[in-house]
Amino acid sequence: MVLEIMGDVELVQSSVTGRFYATSKKASITSTFSPEIAEQLVGKELPGKIQQISCEPYAYMVPETGEEITLEHRWDYVPTNANQSVVQELIPEGTVEELV
């Protein structure tokens, strides 16, 4: 079972139109939960943050516009109580940009 984690709503200014739009960072984590247990988690908060991680470039289709863009990052969830030495082994130094 895969859980989709969403961050708080934030306003971002479009680099094309200059107008603001609301968005939220998302990350997926795997779990051992049954569908019934996973459904009970909807609306719950997990201690941690969603971080931007650099990765190899890949093509992404913007669902709203159909435009294909190239991205060089992904969003990962890191729990507050994560063992930092393990996190540093998984995420090379200099590739994490924390969201505030």
Backbone atoms as SQL, in Angstrom:
CREATE TABLE atoms (id INTEGER PRIMARY KEY, chain TEXT, resi INTEGER, resn TEXT, atom TEXT, x REAL, y REAL, z REAL);
INSERT INTO atoms VALUES
  (1, 'A', 1, 'MET', 'N', 0.851, -1.165, 0.000),
  (2, 'A', 1, 'MET', 'CA', 0.000, 0.000, 0.000),
  (3, 'A', 1, 'MET', 'C', 0.898, 1.230, 0.000),
  (4, 'A', 2, 'VAL', 'N', 0.635, 2.150, -0.904),
  (5, 'A', 2, 'VAL', 'CA', 1.404, 3.391, -0.997),
  (6, 'A', 2, 'VAL', 'C', 0.568, 4.525, -0.418),
  (7, 'A', 3, 'LEU', 'N', 1.177, 5.320, 0.451),
  (8, 'A', 3, 'LEU', 'CA', 0.513, 6.477, 1.046),
  (9, 'A', 3, 'LEU', 'C', 1.019, 7.738, 0.366),
  (10, 'A', 4, 'GLU', 'N', 0.126, 8.648, 0.024),
  (11, 'A', 4, 'GLU', 'CA', 0.531, 9.936, -0.530),
  (12, 'A', 4, 'GLU', 'C', 0.475, 10.967, 0.578),
  (13, 'A', 5, 'ILE', 'N', 1.620, 11.595, 0.853),
  (14, 'A', 5, 'ILE', 'CA', 1.751, 12.606, 1.897),
  (15, 'A', 5, 'ILE', 'C', 1.694, 13.975, 1.221),
  (16, 'A', 6, 'MET', 'N', 0.891, 14.885, 1.792),
  (17, 'A', 6, 'MET', 'CA', 0.793, 16.243, 1.248),
  (18, 'A', 6, 'MET', 'C', 1.218, 17.257, 2.290),
  (19, 'A', 7, 'GLY', 'N', 1.959, 18.286, 1.847),
  (20, 'A', 7, 'GLY', 'CA', 2.361, 19.373, 2.728),
  (21, 'A', 7, 'GLY', 'C', 1.270, 20.423, 2.812),
  (22, 'A', 8, 'ASP', 'N', 1.571, 21.503, 3.511),
  (23, 'A', 8, 'ASP', 'CA', 0.628, 22.606, 3.639),
  (24, 'A', 8, 'ASP', 'C', 0.432, 23.307, 2.300),
  (25, 'A', 9, 'VAL', 'N', -0.675, 24.006, 2.184),
  (26, 'A', 9, 'VAL', 'CA', -0.951, 24.799, 0.982),
  (27, 'A', 9, 'VAL', 'C', -0.010, 25.995, 0.979),
  (28, 'A', 10, 'GLU', 'N', 0.550, 26.297, -0.186),
  (29, 'A', 10, 'GLU', 'CA', 1.397, 27.470, -0.335),
  (30, 'A', 10, 'GLU', 'C', 1.051, 28.176, -1.637),
  (31, 'A', 11, 'LEU', 'N', 1.286, 29.486, -1.664),
  (32, 'A', 11, 'LEU', 'CA', 1.036, 30.263, -2.870),
  (33, 'A', 11, 'LEU', 'C', 2.344, 30.432, -3.622),
  (34, 'A', 12, 'VAL', 'N', 2.295, 30.188, -4.944),
  (35, 'A', 12, 'VAL', 'CA', 3.467, 30.281, -5.798),
  (36, 'A', 12, 'VAL', 'C', 3.121, 31.188, -6.968),
  (37, 'A', 13, 'GLN', 'N', 4.069, 32.021, -7.373),
  (38, 'A', 13, 'GLN', 'CA', 3.840, 32.914, -8.503),
  (39, 'A', 13, 'GLN', 'C', 4.329, 32.263, -9.784),
  (40, 'A', 14, 'SER', 'N', 3.478, 32.237, -10.792),
  (41, 'A', 14, 'SER', 'CA', 3.821, 31.649, -12.082),
  (42, 'A', 14, 'SER', 'C', 4.907, 32.474, -12.760),
  (43, 'A', 15, 'SER', 'N', 5.928, 31.805, -13.273),
  (44, 'A', 15, 'SER', 'CA', 6.991, 32.505, -13.989),
  (45, 'A', 15, 'SER', 'C', 6.540, 32.907, -15.390),
  (46, 'A', 16, 'VAL', 'N', 5.439, 32.329, -15.862),
  (47, 'A', 16, 'VAL', 'CA', 4.922, 32.638, -17.201),
  (48, 'A', 16, 'VAL', 'C', 3.909, 33.782, -17.149),
  (49, 'A', 17, 'THR', 'N', 2.905, 33.663, -16.270),
  (50, 'A', 17, 'THR', 'CA', 1.826, 34.660, -16.236),
  (51, 'A', 17, 'THR', 'C', 1.989, 35.706, -15.146),
  (52, 'A', 18, 'GLY', 'N', 2.819, 35.418, -14.124),
  (53, 'A', 18, 'GLY', 'CA', 2.970, 36.335, -13.011),
  (54, 'A', 18, 'GLY', 'C', 1.857, 36.221, -11.983),
  (55, 'A', 19, 'ARG', 'N', 0.849, 35.400, -12.266),
  (56, 'A', 19, 'ARG', 'CA', -0.270, 35.220, -11.345),
  (57, 'A', 19, 'ARG', 'C', 0.082, 34.177, -10.293),
  (58, 'A', 20, 'PHE', 'N', -0.584, 34.285, -9.134),
  (59, 'A', 20, 'PHE', 'CA', -0.357, 33.335, -8.053),
  (60, 'A', 20, 'PHE', 'C', -1.317, 32.159, -8.165),
  (61, 'A', 21, 'TYR', 'N', -0.850, 31.006, -7.729),
  (62, 'A', 21, 'TYR', 'CA', -1.702, 29.823, -7.663),
  (63, 'A', 21, 'TYR', 'C', -1.374, 29.049, -6.395),
  (64, 'A', 22, 'ALA', 'N', -2.354, 28.293, -5.913),
  (65, 'A', 22, 'ALA', 'CA', -2.174, 27.496, -4.710),
  (66, 'A', 22, 'ALA', 'C', -1.667, 26.113, -5.101),
  (67, 'A', 23, 'THR', 'N', -0.731, 25.604, -4.319),
  (68, 'A', 23, 'THR', 'CA', -0.182, 24.283, -4.579),
  (69, 'A', 23, 'THR', 'C', 0.199, 23.630, -3.253),
  (70, 'A', 24, 'SER', 'N', 0.566, 22.384, -3.315),
  (71, 'A', 24, 'SER', 'CA', 1.002, 21.644, -2.138),
  (72, 'A', 24, 'SER', 'C', 2.023, 20.604, -2.584),
  (73, 'A', 25, 'LYS', 'N', 3.102, 20.484, -1.842),
  (74, 'A', 25, 'LYS', 'CA', 4.112, 19.472, -2.161),
  (75, 'A', 25, 'LYS', 'C', 3.571, 18.103, -1.791),
  (76, 'A', 26, 'LYS', 'N', 3.908, 17.092, -2.598),
  (77, 'A', 26, 'LYS', 'CA', 3.433, 15.729, -2.366),
  (78, 'A', 26, 'LYS', 'C', 4.604, 14.758, -2.437),
  (79, 'A', 27, 'ALA', 'N', 4.511, 13.705, -1.649),
  (80, 'A', 27, 'ALA', 'CA', 5.497, 12.626, -1.688),
  (81, 'A', 27, 'ALA', 'C', 4.765, 11.326, -1.404),
  (82, 'A', 28, 'SER', 'N', 5.300, 10.232, -1.893),
  (83, 'A', 28, 'SER', 'CA', 4.705, 8.911, -1.654),
  (84, 'A', 28, 'SER', 'C', 5.635, 8.082, -0.782),
  (85, 'A', 29, 'ILE', 'N', 5.030, 7.314, 0.130),
  (86, 'A', 29, 'ILE', 'CA', 5.801, 6.373, 0.932),
  (87, 'A', 29, 'ILE', 'C', 5.068, 5.031, 0.926),
  (88, 'A', 30, 'THR', 'N', 5.831, 3.970, 0.944),
  (89, 'A', 30, 'THR', 'CA', 5.219, 2.644, 0.988),
  (90, 'A', 30, 'THR', 'C', 4.872, 2.296, 2.435),
  (91, 'A', 31, 'SER', 'N', 3.940, 1.379, 2.592),
  (92, 'A', 31, 'SER', 'CA', 3.543, 0.953, 3.936),
  (93, 'A', 31, 'SER', 'C', 3.155, -0.519, 3.905),
  (94, 'A', 32, 'THR', 'N', 2.976, -1.065, 5.079),
  (95, 'A', 32, 'THR', 'CA', 2.510, -2.449, 5.212),
  (96, 'A', 32, 'THR', 'C', 1.032, -2.487, 5.584),
  (97, 'A', 33, 'PHE', 'N', 0.343, -1.345, 5.487),
  (98, 'A', 33, 'PHE', 'CA', -1.052, -1.253, 5.905),
  (99, 'A', 33, 'PHE', 'C', -2.000, -1.896, 4.910),
  (100, 'A', 34, 'SER', 'N', -3.084, -2.400, 5.432),
  (101, 'A', 34, 'SER', 'CA', -4.181, -2.867, 4.582),
  (102, 'A', 34, 'SER', 'C', -4.908, -1.630, 4.056),
  (103, 'A', 35, 'PRO', 'N', -5.698, -1.768, 2.996),
  (104, 'A', 35, 'PRO', 'CA', -6.470, -0.622, 2.502),
  (105, 'A', 35, 'PRO', 'C', -7.363, -0.015, 3.587),
  (106, 'A', 36, 'GLU', 'N', -7.909, -0.845, 4.452),
  (107, 'A', 36, 'GLU', 'CA', -8.791, -0.346, 5.516),
  (108, 'A', 36, 'GLU', 'C', -8.030, 0.542, 6.504),
  (109, 'A', 37, 'ILE', 'N', -6.844, 0.110, 6.896),
  (110, 'A', 37, 'ILE', 'CA', -6.027, 0.898, 7.826),
  (111, 'A', 37, 'ILE', 'C', -5.563, 2.182, 7.136),
  (112, 'A', 38, 'ALA', 'N', -5.110, 2.080, 5.890),
  (113, 'A', 38, 'ALA', 'CA', -4.648, 3.260, 5.153),
  (114, 'A', 38, 'ALA', 'C', -5.768, 4.296, 5.051),
  (115, 'A', 39, 'GLU', 'N', -6.975, 3.855, 4.821),
  (116, 'A', 39, 'GLU', 'CA', -8.109, 4.774, 4.718),
  (117, 'A', 39, 'GLU', 'C', -8.344, 5.525, 6.031),
  (118, 'A', 40, 'GLN', 'N', -8.075, 4.889, 7.158),
  (119, 'A', 40, 'GLN', 'CA', -8.238, 5.535, 8.457),
  (120, 'A', 40, 'GLN', 'C', -7.201, 6.640, 8.691),
  (121, 'A', 41, 'LEU', 'N', -6.124, 6.641, 7.922),
  (122, 'A', 41, 'LEU', 'CA', -5.070, 7.640, 8.072),
  (123, 'A', 41, 'LEU', 'C', -5.371, 8.937, 7.328),
  (124, 'A', 42, 'VAL', 'N', -6.378, 8.944, 6.470),
  (125, 'A', 42, 'VAL', 'CA', -6.705, 10.149, 5.700),
  (126, 'A', 42, 'VAL', 'C', -6.985, 11.296, 6.667),
  (127, 'A', 43, 'GLY', 'N', -6.301, 12.415, 6.459),
  (128, 'A', 43, 'GLY', 'CA', -6.475, 13.588, 7.304),
  (129, 'A', 43, 'GLY', 'C', -5.552, 13.640, 8.506),
  (130, 'A', 44, 'LYS', 'N', -4.821, 12.564, 8.780),
  (131, 'A', 44, 'LYS', 'CA', -3.884, 12.537, 9.906),
  (132, 'A', 44, 'LYS', 'C', -2.597, 13.261, 9.534),
  (133, 'A', 45, 'GLU', 'N', -1.889, 13.766, 10.536),
  (134, 'A', 45, 'GLU', 'CA', -0.607, 14.426, 10.314),
  (135, 'A', 45, 'GLU', 'C', 0.528, 13.528, 10.772),
  (136, 'A', 46, 'LEU', 'N', 1.607, 13.530, 10.006),
  (137, 'A', 46, 'LEU', 'CA', 2.818, 12.798, 10.365),
  (138, 'A', 46, 'LEU', 'C', 3.914, 13.806, 10.670),
  (139, 'A', 47, 'PRO', 'N', 4.688, 13.591, 11.749),
  (140, 'A', 47, 'PRO', 'CA', 5.778, 14.515, 12.049),
  (141, 'A', 47, 'PRO', 'C', 6.891, 14.361, 11.019),
  (142, 'A', 48, 'GLY', 'N', 7.277, 15.440, 10.400),
  (143, 'A', 48, 'GLY', 'CA', 8.333, 15.398, 9.402),
  (144, 'A', 48, 'GLY', 'C', 8.147, 16.491, 8.380),
  (145, 'A', 49, 'LYS', 'N', 8.841, 16.351, 7.274),
  (146, 'A', 49, 'LYS', 'CA', 8.760, 17.360, 6.223),
  (147, 'A', 49, 'LYS', 'C', 8.944, 16.718, 4.856),
  (148, 'A', 50, 'ILE', 'N', 8.487, 17.415, 3.856),
  (149, 'A', 50, 'ILE', 'CA', 8.685, 16.995, 2.475),
  (150, 'A', 50, 'ILE', 'C', 9.848, 17.815, 1.937),
  (151, 'A', 51, 'GLN', 'N', 10.862, 17.122, 1.430),
  (152, 'A', 51, 'GLN', 'CA', 12.080, 17.781, 0.974),
  (153, 'A', 51, 'GLN', 'C', 12.287, 17.568, -0.523),
  (154, 'A', 52, 'GLN', 'N', 12.844, 18.585, -1.158),
  (155, 'A', 52, 'GLN', 'CA', 13.182, 18.491, -2.576),
  (156, 'A', 52, 'GLN', 'C', 14.547, 17.823, -2.700),
  (157, 'A', 53, 'ILE', 'N', 14.611, 16.756, -3.501),
  (158, 'A', 53, 'ILE', 'CA', 15.831, 15.977, -3.685),
  (159, 'A', 53, 'ILE', 'C', 16.235, 16.035, -5.153),
  (160, 'A', 54, 'SER', 'N', 17.485, 16.362, -5.424),
  (161, 'A', 54, 'SER', 'CA', 17.986, 16.373, -6.797),
  (162, 'A', 54, 'SER', 'C', 18.034, 14.953, -7.340),
  (163, 'A', 55, 'CYS', 'N', 17.756, 14.802, -8.635),
  (164, 'A', 55, 'CYS', 'CA', 17.810, 13.494, -9.278),
  (165, 'A', 55, 'CYS', 'C', 18.141, 13.678, -10.749),
  (166, 'A', 56, 'GLU', 'N', 18.282, 12.576, -11.455),
  (167, 'A', 56, 'GLU', 'CA', 18.533, 12.622, -12.888),
  (168, 'A', 56, 'GLU', 'C', 17.332, 13.288, -13.588),
  (169, 'A', 57, 'PRO', 'N', 17.565, 14.072, -14.633),
  (170, 'A', 57, 'PRO', 'CA', 16.459, 14.724, -15.338),
  (171, 'A', 57, 'PRO', 'C', 15.468, 13.705, -15.911),
  (172, 'A', 58, 'TYR', 'N', 14.191, 14.066, -15.870),
  (173, 'A', 58, 'TYR', 'CA', 13.149, 13.220, -16.435),
  (174, 'A', 58, 'TYR', 'C', 12.027, 14.093, -16.978),
  (175, 'A', 59, 'ALA', 'N', 11.292, 13.550, -17.943),
  (176, 'A', 59, 'ALA', 'CA', 10.177, 14.280, -18.551),
  (177, 'A', 59, 'ALA', 'C', 8.948, 14.154, -17.665),
  (178, 'A', 60, 'TYR', 'N', 8.208, 15.260, -17.534),
  (179, 'A', 60, 'TYR', 'CA', 6.978, 15.288, -16.735),
  (180, 'A', 60, 'TYR', 'C', 5.916, 16.042, -17.516),
  (181, 'A', 61, 'MET', 'N', 4.722, 15.457, -17.591),
  (182, 'A', 61, 'MET', 'CA', 3.614, 16.114, -18.277),
  (183, 'A', 61, 'MET', 'C', 2.751, 16.838, -17.251),
  (184, 'A', 62, 'VAL', 'N', 2.587, 18.153, -17.418),
  (185, 'A', 62, 'VAL', 'CA', 1.759, 18.952, -16.517),
  (186, 'A', 62, 'VAL', 'C', 0.300, 18.582, -16.793),
  (187, 'A', 63, 'PRO', 'N', -0.403, 17.980, -15.811),
  (188, 'A', 63, 'PRO', 'CA', -1.763, 17.482, -16.051),
  (189, 'A', 63, 'PRO', 'C', -2.744, 18.557, -16.511),
  (190, 'A', 64, 'GLU', 'N', -2.616, 19.761, -15.952),
  (191, 'A', 64, 'GLU', 'CA', -3.566, 20.825, -16.270),
  (192, 'A', 64, 'GLU', 'C', -3.413, 21.376, -17.686),
  (193, 'A', 65, 'THR', 'N', -2.177, 21.369, -18.215),
  (194, 'A', 65, 'THR', 'CA', -1.930, 21.997, -19.519),
  (195, 'A', 65, 'THR', 'C', -1.520, 21.017, -20.608),
  (196, 'A', 66, 'GLY', 'N', -1.069, 19.826, -20.222),
  (197, 'A', 66, 'GLY', 'CA', -0.567, 18.870, -21.197),
  (198, 'A', 66, 'GLY', 'C', 0.853, 19.176, -21.643),
  (199, 'A', 67, 'GLU', 'N', 1.457, 20.245, -21.104),
  (200, 'A', 67, 'GLU', 'CA', 2.818, 20.634, -21.459),
  (201, 'A', 67, 'GLU', 'C', 3.811, 19.648, -20.874),
  (202, 'A', 68, 'GLU', 'N', 4.812, 19.245, -21.656),
  (203, 'A', 68, 'GLU', 'CA', 5.866, 18.371, -21.156),
  (204, 'A', 68, 'GLU', 'C', 7.057, 19.225, -20.759),
  (205, 'A', 69, 'ILE', 'N', 7.516, 19.038, -19.510),
  (206, 'A', 69, 'ILE', 'CA', 8.668, 19.776, -19.009),
  (207, 'A', 69, 'ILE', 'C', 9.702, 18.779, -18.490),
  (208, 'A', 70, 'THR', 'N', 10.923, 19.249, -18.309),
  (209, 'A', 70, 'THR', 'CA', 11.983, 18.417, -17.757),
  (210, 'A', 70, 'THR', 'C', 12.221, 18.824, -16.310),
  (211, 'A', 71, 'LEU', 'N', 12.167, 17.862, -15.414),
  (212, 'A', 71, 'LEU', 'CA', 12.427, 18.108, -13.999),
  (213, 'A', 71, 'LEU', 'C', 13.714, 17.421, -13.586),
  (214, 'A', 72, 'GLU', 'N', 14.393, 17.992, -12.601),
  (215, 'A', 72, 'GLU', 'CA', 15.634, 17.420, -12.071),
  (216, 'A', 72, 'GLU', 'C', 15.545, 17.266, -10.559),
  (217, 'A', 73, 'HIS', 'N', 14.322, 17.081, -10.052),
  (218, 'A', 73, 'HIS', 'CA', 14.126, 16.873, -8.619),
  (219, 'A', 73, 'HIS', 'C', 12.893, 16.015, -8.385),
  (220, 'A', 74, 'ARG', 'N', 12.812, 15.506, -7.172),
  (221, 'A', 74, 'ARG', 'CA', 11.629, 14.791, -6.719),
  (222, 'A', 74, 'ARG', 'C', 11.364, 15.237, -5.295),
  (223, 'A', 75, 'TRP', 'N', 10.219, 14.879, -4.748),
  (224, 'A', 75, 'TRP', 'CA', 9.867, 15.248, -3.386),
  (225, 'A', 75, 'TRP', 'C', 9.839, 13.990, -2.532),
  (226, 'A', 76, 'ASP', 'N', 10.573, 13.988, -1.417),
  (227, 'A', 76, 'ASP', 'CA', 10.619, 12.851, -0.504),
  (228, 'A', 76, 'ASP', 'C', 10.185, 13.291, 0.888),
  (229, 'A', 77, 'TYR', 'N', 9.492, 12.390, 1.591),
  (230, 'A', 77, 'TYR', 'CA', 9.100, 12.628, 2.972),
  (231, 'A', 77, 'TYR', 'C', 10.201, 12.131, 3.897),
  (232, 'A', 78, 'VAL', 'N', 10.595, 12.962, 4.858),
  (233, 'A', 78, 'VAL', 'CA', 11.584, 12.575, 5.858),
  (234, 'A', 78, 'VAL', 'C', 10.952, 12.821, 7.222),
  (235, 'A', 79, 'PRO', 'N', 10.752, 11.763, 8.015),
  (236, 'A', 79, 'PRO', 'CA', 10.145, 11.935, 9.337),
  (237, 'A', 79, 'PRO', 'C', 11.061, 12.705, 10.286),
  (238, 'A', 80, 'THR', 'N', 10.463, 13.412, 11.225),
  (239, 'A', 80, 'THR', 'CA', 11.215, 14.204, 12.200),
  (240, 'A', 80, 'THR', 'C', 12.170, 13.341, 12.998),
  (241, 'A', 81, 'ASN', 'N', 11.757, 12.143, 13.364),
  (242, 'A', 81, 'ASN', 'CA', 12.589, 11.278, 14.207),
  (243, 'A', 81, 'ASN', 'C', 13.486, 10.349, 13.404),
  (244, 'A', 82, 'ALA', 'N', 13.689, 10.631, 12.122),
  (245, 'A', 82, 'ALA', 'CA', 14.533, 9.763, 11.291),
  (246, 'A', 82, 'ALA', 'C', 15.977, 9.812, 11.783),
  (247, 'A', 83, 'ASN', 'N', 16.644, 8.692, 11.729),
  (248, 'A', 83, 'ASN', 'CA', 18.052, 8.617, 12.068),
  (249, 'A', 83, 'ASN', 'C', 18.824, 9.413, 11.022),
  (250, 'A', 84, 'GLN', 'N', 19.410, 10.539, 11.427),
  (251, 'A', 84, 'GLN', 'CA', 20.058, 11.438, 10.479),
  (252, 'A', 84, 'GLN', 'C', 21.230, 10.791, 9.747),
  (253, 'A', 85, 'SER', 'N', 21.942, 9.857, 10.378),
  (254, 'A', 85, 'SER', 'CA', 23.054, 9.213, 9.686),
  (255, 'A', 85, 'SER', 'C', 22.527, 8.345, 8.549),
  (256, 'A', 86, 'VAL', 'N', 21.389, 7.697, 8.749),
  (257, 'A', 86, 'VAL', 'CA', 20.786, 6.890, 7.690),
  (258, 'A', 86, 'VAL', 'C', 20.289, 7.798, 6.579),
  (259, 'A', 87, 'VAL', 'N', 19.647, 8.908, 6.939),
  (260, 'A', 87, 'VAL', 'CA', 19.144, 9.856, 5.939),
  (261, 'A', 87, 'VAL', 'C', 20.303, 10.386, 5.111),
  (262, 'A', 88, 'GLN', 'N', 21.424, 10.729, 5.738),
  (263, 'A', 88, 'GLN', 'CA', 22.562, 11.261, 5.005),
  (264, 'A', 88, 'GLN', 'C', 23.162, 10.224, 4.052),
  (265, 'A', 89, 'GLU', 'N', 23.107, 8.950, 4.411),
  (266, 'A', 89, 'GLU', 'CA', 23.594, 7.912, 3.507),
  (267, 'A', 89, 'GLU', 'C', 22.699, 7.798, 2.286),
  (268, 'A', 90, 'LEU', 'N', 21.392, 7.968, 2.491),
  (269, 'A', 90, 'LEU', 'CA', 20.438, 7.842, 1.390),
  (270, 'A', 90, 'LEU', 'C', 20.419, 9.077, 0.508),
  (271, 'A', 91, 'ILE', 'N', 20.667, 10.256, 1.097),
  (272, 'A', 91, 'ILE', 'CA', 20.587, 11.516, 0.369),
  (273, 'A', 91, 'ILE', 'C', 21.969, 12.168, 0.402),
  (274, 'A', 92, 'PRO', 'N', 22.682, 12.167, -0.721),
  (275, 'A', 92, 'PRO', 'CA', 24.027, 12.745, -0.743),
  (276, 'A', 92, 'PRO', 'C', 24.008, 14.213, -0.289),
  (277, 'A', 93, 'GLU', 'N', 25.074, 14.633, 0.384),
  (278, 'A', 93, 'GLU', 'CA', 25.175, 15.998, 0.900),
  (279, 'A', 93, 'GLU', 'C', 25.037, 17.001, -0.239),
  (280, 'A', 94, 'GLY', 'N', 24.319, 18.079, 0.020),
  (281, 'A', 94, 'GLY', 'CA', 24.171, 19.149, -0.954),
  (282, 'A', 94, 'GLY', 'C', 23.010, 18.953, -1.903),
  (283, 'A', 95, 'THR', 'N', 22.216, 17.893, -1.745),
  (284, 'A', 95, 'THR', 'CA', 21.118, 17.692, -2.677),
  (285, 'A', 95, 'THR', 'C', 19.762, 17.962, -2.053),
  (286, 'A', 96, 'VAL', 'N', 19.728, 18.290, -0.775),
  (287, 'A', 96, 'VAL', 'CA', 18.444, 18.483, -0.091),
  (288, 'A', 96, 'VAL', 'C', 18.156, 19.965, 0.079),
  (289, 'A', 97, 'GLU', 'N', 16.955, 20.392, -0.298),
  (290, 'A', 97, 'GLU', 'CA', 16.502, 21.747, -0.050),
  (291, 'A', 97, 'GLU', 'C', 15.281, 21.654, 0.830),
  (292, 'A', 98, 'GLU', 'N', 15.409, 22.066, 2.088),
  (293, 'A', 98, 'GLU', 'CA', 14.295, 21.965, 3.010),
  (294, 'A', 98, 'GLU', 'C', 13.234, 22.992, 2.683),
  (295, 'A', 99, 'LEU', 'N', 11.980, 22.596, 2.873),
  (296, 'A', 99, 'LEU', 'CA', 10.863, 23.511, 2.721),
  (297, 'A', 99, 'LEU', 'C', 10.513, 24.076, 4.074),
  (298, 'A', 100, 'VAL', 'N', 10.181, 25.321, 4.127),
  (299, 'A', 100, 'VAL', 'CA', 9.817, 25.946, 5.387),
  (300, 'A', 100, 'VAL', 'C', 8.311, 26.119, 5.421);
